[in-house]
Amino acid sequence: MTCLTRLVAALSGAAVVLAASAAAAQDRTPTGEPDGKDGCMEILAHRGASGYLPEHTLPAYALAYGQGAGWIEPDVVLTADGVAIALHDITLDRTTDVAERYPDRARADGRHYAADFTYAEIERLRIVEALPDRYPHRTFRVPRLANVLELVDGLNRTTGRRVGVYPELKSPGVQPELAPTLLAELAGYEWPIRIQSFDAEALAVLDTELPRVQLIARPDQLTPAGLTRIASYAIGIGVPKELVFQDSAVVGQAHALGLQVHAYTLRADRLDATFDSLAGEVAALMEAGVDAVFTDHPDQVLALVARSCDTTR
């Protein structure tokens, strides 16, 4: 049995166990599901189950699904030949071995941009774990967005769940074809979809009826005027968890305008300095009234949220 075969077998076994545990949790509360509204936080898989497997890989997305996440988050950029891929940065250096495979293809700033490579070239790369002390091997490749959507669609059909996809437009200002390409890829799918971006102008004029979430990039966006403008085109805001920990009033201010608040990012292995446990972070966000939370560890956060929902009913 090859290393890859063993890995796939292990993931398959883990998915069965995790799916069963997620189903048990959902018998108690629909927390994980995007259409389960009962006052509990939604669980958003940050780049997949990226605390266990490298971010933005098909296995990481599949594991997040098996762990009970209600939403899968792919960041989206374009290749030189216009293929939408799941990648957090517009450059390839942080999460792939591009510098080893294409040492002479960097720009003057020393970085390798996805827009300078065709998908056939990017497909030859191997994903490298960006954070130390996590998954150590170079097993996986950069997926097309189409592959991610097919994965979620297929699992929704075979499980009967309605897990949503929550793509982020990455730097649409320097990728003018990104928005129309993303919308074309999303067309025809019937499960929940939300689109997020830090680029307020691109998000505001996006030609779609799909729900939009404005990621907060500037303090002025959280003023009464800023939130009012966001409420004219978006259903919610995405904010760093630290902002909520420091001043939870922002949650009430957003809610008063009909905006949801989605906080990022909960990581079991990288806690905020003011907390000594993941449970403490989850409790603080729930007490503040946060509607949804991005996490690298969907299973752990789902268990904590489900437990809290049970005890508060």
Beta strands, then each sheet from edge to edge (+ up, - down):
strand 1: 42-45
strand 2: 71-72
strand 3: 75-78
strand 4: 84-86
strand 5: 164-165
strand 6: 168-169
strand 7: 195-197
strand 8: 212-215
strand 9: 236-240
strand 10: 260-266
strand 11: 292-295
sheet 1: 5+ 2+ 1+ 11+ 10+ 9+ 8+ 7+
sheet 2: 4+ 3- 6-
end
